[in-house]
Amino acid sequence: MKVYPITVGPLQENTYLLVGEEGRGAIVDPGDEPERILAEVQRVGMRPEAILLTHAHFDHVGAVGPLVEALGIPVYLHPADLPLYQSAPQAAGRWGLWVPSPPEPTEPLYEGQYLDLGLGLEVLFLPGHAPGHVGFYKPGHLVSGDVLFRGSIGRYDLPGADPQALFSSLQKLLQLPPDTVVYPGHGPLTTLGEERAHNPYLG
């Protein structure tokens, strides 16, 4: 699996193109700038089969509508994040920003689900930052969304957040191999071993 990050929008959110067998793959958390995302899809020769959402905060879903219109692919979201997803335009407005209303999600995500898409991903349910937050795992790779960052963790003071659930989700991630590369929703890549050793929230 090849991973192509694209940092988009005013909140510098990381969108990822996950590319597997014969160019098949998925777009994860398309947050903004759909034209840049589409240009990168074309540049890397990707055939996207789905949009996968770790969670539904507005900075992670702002390009979903234009990409569905351009590509005609399904959107996968955990049902517990549907209220956040549906209210993304209003949430963006509170920051003085605008995102288009995203189309209704097509497929539900759940713990332990296997997603082929030419990638072979496992869905990990990781609530806390958002009620329906998930991660996407393939041995050696973890798309962590906003649960874990390099040197930090996701906010737990937002509507629908739950600090106890977030810390349980972090402990779950620490059961994965330490050499797992973490692709976070914001900021640079890291590894689980690096975070276990140096992240002050995981001590």
C-alpha positions, -999 to 999 in steps of 0.1 A, spaced: 0 0 0 12 35 -9 1 65 11 0 100 -4 -8 128 21 -23 161 10 -26 189 36 -57 210 29 -78 239 41 -73 266 68 -70 240 96 -42 222 77 -60 188 77 -43 158 63 -62 140 35 -48 106 25 -48 87 -8 -44 50 0 -34 32 -31 -31 -6 -34 -34 -33 -61 -36 -21 -97 -43 15 -85 -73 6 -65 -78 25 -32 -96 50 -11 -96 87 -3 -95 92 35 -109 124 51 -111 147 21 -113 179 42 -111 207 16 -97 217 -18 -113 190 -39 -96 202 -71 -62 195 -55 -73 161 -43 -86 152 -78 -53 164 -94 -33 141 -70 -56 112 -78 -48 117 -114 -11 122 -109 -6 90 -90 -28 69 -113 -53 60 -86 -87 44 -92 -106 54 -60 -134 31 -49 -145 48 -17 -143 78 6 -135 67 41 -141 91 70 -123 86 103 -149 111 118 -172 139 107 -158 171 119 -162 198 92 -124 201 85 -124 163 75 -155 163 53 -155 196 34 -145 181 0 -168 150 2 -197 165 -18 -175 177 -48 -156 144 -48 -188 123 -48 -201 144 -77 -168 140 -96 -161 103 -89 -195 87 -81 -180 67 -52 -196 56 -19 -189 73 14 -182 52 46 -189 67 80 -196 53 115 -233 58 123 -225 75 156 -210 104 137 -239 110 115 -252 141 135 -218 157 132 -217 149 95 -251 164 89 -243 196 108 -208 201 93 -218 233 74 -232 249 106 -200 239 125 -178 254 99 -199 286 100 -191 290 137 -154 293 127 -163 318 100 -157 291 74 -178 274 47 -181 238 36 -208 224 12 -234 200 27 -220 165 23 -242 138 7 -257 111 29 -231 84 37 -236 52 18 -220 26 40 -216 22 78 -183 15 95 -179 -7 126 -153 -23 148 -134 -52 131 -149 -46 97 -127 -56 67 -125 -33 38 -110 -47 6 -108 -17 -19 -75 -32 -31 -60 -24 3 -71 -49 29 -80 -25 58 -93 -33 92 -116 -7 109 -108 1 145 -135 19 166 -117 47 184 -143 70 201 -134 99 223 -125 128 200 -158 122 182 -186 96 191 -181 76 159 -144 80 154 -126 51 137 -91 43 125 -80 23 94 -53 -3 101 -32 -25 78 -1 -42 94 25 -14 94 1 14 88 -25 32 109 -46 61 97 -54 76 131 -76 106 123 -77 130 152 -72 104 180 -34 105 181 -9 131 167 29 133 169 35 144 205 -2 151 212 -37 137 212 -71 148 199 -92 174 216 -118 161 241 -135 194 249 -157 194 217 -194 186 215 -197 148 216 -162 142 228 -155 119 258 -121 121 275 -125 86 291 -133 70 258 -104 88 241 -79 75 266 -93 40 262 -89 43 225 -53 54 229 -46 23 251 -61 2 224 -37 17 198 -8 9 220 -15 -28 217 -5 -25 180 31 -32 170 55 -3 179 68 0 143 33 9 130 35 42 111 8 66 122 -8 89 96 -26 115 117 -54 140 108 -31 169 114 7 173 116 36 150 106 38 112 105 50 93 136 51 57 149 34 41 178 68 33 194 78 69 191 46 80 208 48 54 235 83 67 243 78 104 240 41 115 240 33 130 274 -3 119 272 6 82 269 29 80 299 
